[in-house]
Amino acid sequence: MGLNDFTVKEARPLPVLILADVSGSMQGEKIKLLNTSIREMVSSLASIDDVRGRFQVGIVTFGEEVKIHQHLANVDTIKLTEMNAAGKTPMGEAFGVITSIIEDKNQISSRAYTPTIVLVSDGLPTDYYGSSNSTVNEYLEWEALKLLHTSPRASKCLRLAMGIGTDADINMLKAFINNPTVPVIQSKDATGISNFFKWVTMSTLSRMSSADPNAPISMLPVGFEQDEIIL
């Protein structure tokens, strides 16, 4: 057997997809810290050289419109642009976009590790037409979430969520996660955004270094008060 008979396998990607609320209520300190925290996460992941895999990050924003702010790409190639806050909170439409990305094998190959979906929001979804105080079970019947939870590939994703301030809809965030072992983070103010993304970063690094990167995370969040970690 000659040297030409050996091939180097391409590292398996571990995608992290961020659903970022950029509605008008996120203006000021919240959008500033969200931009900074995501940049720090990308920089931290890009500094890791793991022979088993490579990290990818993509960002879908929802505010004046729902758009792909950053196409899914290897972290060492990403040049992030600033997110700006304005408009309403069309979260359901954003769920549809993220589900389409995950189900598209041209964007996320079959070789990829199970993606992580990260949701950050400070309010209610404005394209949900149920009650403003809906229960978790009522939210689970929302077509936008049902699609995310029942689509073949998206249903397997790890989901993490953070609500900022008292206006964040915790029941909706619980329904998004749909896993009683994974907490919702409810930060009292914008200062918690940095700690949340540090947890996302460390959880992602922990997955890649574990025996099975597709296994659920076991790392509990740090830097939050007990009443900000909601199961």
PEJO-V59221 format. One record per residue. N is the residue number from 1. PSI is psi in whole degrees, 0 to 359 (none if undefined). NEAR is the number of other ideal C-beta (glycine too) atoms within 12 Angstrom. Layout:
n: [N & N]
psi: [PSI & PSI]
near: [NEAR & NEAR]
//
This chain:
n: [1 & 2 & 3 & 4 & 5 & 6 & 7 & 8 & 9 & 10 & 11 & 12 & 13 & 14 & 15 & 16 & 17 & 18 & 19 & 20 & 21 & 22 & 23 & 24 & 25 & 26 & 27 & 28 & 29 & 30 & 31 & 32 & 33 & 34 & 35 & 36 & 37 & 38 & 39 & 40 & 41 & 42 & 43 & 44 & 45 & 46 & 47 & 48 & 49 & 50 & 51 & 52 & 53 & 54 & 55 & 56 & 57 & 58 & 59 & 60 & 61 & 62 & 63 & 64 & 65 & 66 & 67 & 68 & 69 & 70 & 71 & 72 & 73 & 74 & 75 & 76 & 77 & 78 & 79 & 80 & 81 & 82 & 83 & 84 & 85 & 86 & 87 & 88 & 89 & 90 & 91 & 92 & 93 & 94 & 95 & 96 & 97 & 98 & 99 & 100 & 101 & 102 & 103 & 104 & 105 & 106 & 107 & 108 & 109 & 110 & 111 & 112 & 113 & 114 & 115 & 116 & 117 & 118 & 119 & 120 & 121 & 122 & 123 & 124 & 125 & 126 & 127 & 128 & 129 & 130 & 131 & 132 & 133 & 134 & 135 & 136 & 137 & 138 & 139 & 140 & 141 & 142 & 143 & 144 & 145 & 146 & 147 & 148 & 149 & 150 & 151 & 152 & 153 & 154 & 155 & 156 & 157 & 158 & 159 & 160 & 161 & 162 & 163 & 164 & 165 & 166 & 167 & 168 & 169 & 170 & 171 & 172 & 173 & 174 & 175 & 176 & 177 & 178 & 179 & 180 & 181 & 182 & 183 & 184 & 185 & 186 & 187 & 188 & 189 & 190 & 191 & 192 & 193 & 194 & 195 & 196 & 197 & 198 & 199 & 200 & 201 & 202 & 203 & 204 & 205 & 206 & 207 & 208 & 209 & 210 & 211 & 212 & 213 & 214 & 215 & 216 & 217 & 218 & 219 & 220 & 221 & 222 & 223 & 224 & 225 & 226 & 227 & 228 & 229 & 230 & 231]
psi: [127 & 175 & 330 & 348 & 351 & 136 & 145 & 120 & 136 & 137 & 141 & 134 & 146 & 102 & 139 & 117 & 124 & 127 & 106 & 120 & 116 & 34 & 171 & 329 & 349 & 2 & 156 & 226 & 325 & 311 & 327 & 312 & 329 & 314 & 312 & 317 & 321 & 321 & 317 & 322 & 313 & 317 & 317 & 316 & 326 & 339 & 354 & 131 & 97 & 120 & 341 & 337 & 175 & 146 & 141 & 148 & 139 & 152 & 127 & 124 & 151 & 121 & 249 & 330 & 167 & 126 & 160 & 103 & 323 & 114 & 147 & 125 & 160 & 138 & 333 & 358 & 353 & 134 & 93 & 141 & 158 & 139 & 140 & 148 & 130 & 155 & 196 & 203 & 71 & 67 & 322 & 318 & 321 & 323 & 319 & 319 & 315 & 324 & 318 & 320 & 314 & 324 & 348 & 109 & 349 & 338 & 320 & 109 & 163 & 341 & 345 & 148 & 162 & 125 & 156 & 133 & 128 & 122 & 129 & 126 & 154 & 15 & 199 & 147 & 125 & 355 & 19 & 129 & 17 & 194 & 149 & 348 & 44 & 150 & 170 & 314 & 324 & 318 & 325 & 343 & 355 & 127 & 323 & 319 & 324 & 321 & 316 & 320 & 345 & 347 & 143 & 314 & 318 & 328 & 338 & 352 & 149 & 134 & 131 & 145 & 147 & 133 & 136 & 119 & 178 & 347 & 349 & 140 & 98 & 324 & 322 & 319 & 322 & 319 & 324 & 312 & 313 & 42 & 111 & 349 & 351 & 120 & 152 & 136 & 123 & 95 & 140 & 331 & 187 & 339 & 340 & 347 & 317 & 312 & 323 & 313 & 336 & 320 & 317 & 316 & 310 & 324 & 320 & 317 & 320 & 320 & 313 & 328 & 357 & 167 & 328 & 97 & 345 & 353 & 154 & 152 & 154 & 2 & 119 & 148 & 146 & 162 & 6 & 151 & 157 & 323 & 358 & 354 & 107 & 120 & none]
near: [6 & 5 & 7 & 6 & 6 & 8 & 8 & 7 & 11 & 14 & 23 & 25 & 33 & 38 & 43 & 48 & 48 & 48 & 49 & 47 & 49 & 40 & 37 & 21 & 27 & 36 & 21 & 18 & 23 & 38 & 30 & 22 & 31 & 44 & 33 & 23 & 37 & 41 & 29 & 25 & 40 & 33 & 21 & 25 & 38 & 26 & 15 & 27 & 16 & 24 & 13 & 22 & 31 & 32 & 42 & 36 & 43 & 39 & 42 & 38 & 42 & 42 & 34 & 21 & 21 & 33 & 25 & 26 & 33 & 33 & 25 & 36 & 27 & 26 & 36 & 19 & 17 & 26 & 16 & 28 & 16 & 19 & 33 & 24 & 33 & 19 & 25 & 27 & 38 & 30 & 44 & 33 & 30 & 43 & 41 & 27 & 35 & 46 & 34 & 27 & 35 & 39 & 24 & 25 & 14 & 13 & 25 & 34 & 21 & 16 & 19 & 34 & 32 & 33 & 41 & 47 & 45 & 41 & 46 & 50 & 48 & 44 & 33 & 32 & 36 & 26 & 25 & 32 & 16 & 25 & 15 & 17 & 14 & 23 & 18 & 26 & 16 & 21 & 35 & 24 & 20 & 32 & 21 & 35 & 41 & 23 & 26 & 39 & 28 & 19 & 24 & 16 & 29 & 34 & 22 & 25 & 38 & 37 & 40 & 39 & 43 & 48 & 40 & 42 & 28 & 16 & 22 & 38 & 37 & 35 & 31 & 43 & 40 & 31 & 35 & 43 & 36 & 32 & 24 & 13 & 14 & 32 & 31 & 37 & 42 & 34 & 39 & 21 & 24 & 30 & 22 & 33 & 41 & 31 & 29 & 42 & 38 & 27 & 35 & 40 & 38 & 26 & 36 & 43 & 29 & 25 & 35 & 35 & 22 & 22 & 10 & 15 & 31 & 21 & 18 & 23 & 31 & 15 & 23 & 18 & 32 & 19 & 21 & 27 & 17 & 14 & 14 & 29 & 25 & 25 & 20]
//
